[in-house]
Amino acid sequence: MARKIVMTSGKGGVGKTTVCANLGINLAKLGFRVALFDADIGLNNLDVVMGIENQIVFDITDVAMGRCRARQALVQVKNLSSLYVMPSSHAYHKSNVLGEHIKNVLDRLDSSFDYILIDCPAGVEAGFHRAVYSANEALIVVTPHISSIRDADKVLGLLEEYNLSSKSLVINRMRGDMLLNGDLMTIENIVGALNIPLVGVIPDDDMIGSSCSVGGKLQSGESQRAFTLLSENIHNGSKKIFDCTYKYRGLMGYLKRNIKKRV
């Protein structure tokens, strides 16, 4: 039986899709069978991030409406034999997909995968509820900004309506230099404000931003290590958190972060 984990936040632009993609990659590299499910109907881009947009024949609306089988719509990711993507539809107007439809599709895939990661659309409207309906766990993705924390707190209230076995926190785009300079909310304050377990901190990474903008899934050394820790924490229940500040400590680190601040 697959663990079905929804990536949500409330606020758009916090990096749910990149977290979903890179977490899926690292779980697959650990040997697990993983399906990435794009629940953002109409504004989907998980296929672009994963570099499989030109391989799509069927999408979730075709499966939900009975035009193909669930396995037919899955697209295997190149060089990762255990990682698949269930693409969403670009044409929102033709879709009457409900939460029950998505649950039915995921139930058909349940026995074939160890993890099904659901990329939730931004906001707290119908798309949010459609994505969360089929999940049994939730990862709340935030950035270290007040607006992101506030929206995540609203989402946590809405998640109380669902029978989820766990709700965990991922802090994305953390800047170690700004954290040490006191220019960002601290990790402790963010965790305290949301009062859910922290399972990962992902550093701000220009490589991820540039690769996702043109299609791709590259990770630099730092972000790759952070996503590896995240995937291990999720699977093993461990609590190893990546330290975004390590290269900005000491005299050289002090000089580096202050030079960066002035540039």
Secondary structure, 3 states (H helix, E strand, C coil): CCEEEEEECCCCCCCHHHHHHHHHHHHHHCCCCEEEEECCCCCCCHHHHCCCHHHCCCCHHHHHCCCCCHHHHCEECCCCCCEEEECCCCCHHHCCCCHHHHHHHHHHHHHHCCEEEEECCCCCCHHHHHHHCCCCEEEEEECCCHHHHHHHHHHHHHHCCCCCCEEEEEEEEECHHHHHCCCCCCHHHHHHHHCCCEEEEEECCHHHHHHHHHCCCCCCHHHHHHHHHHHHHHHHCCCCCCCCCHHHCHHHHHHHHHHHHHC
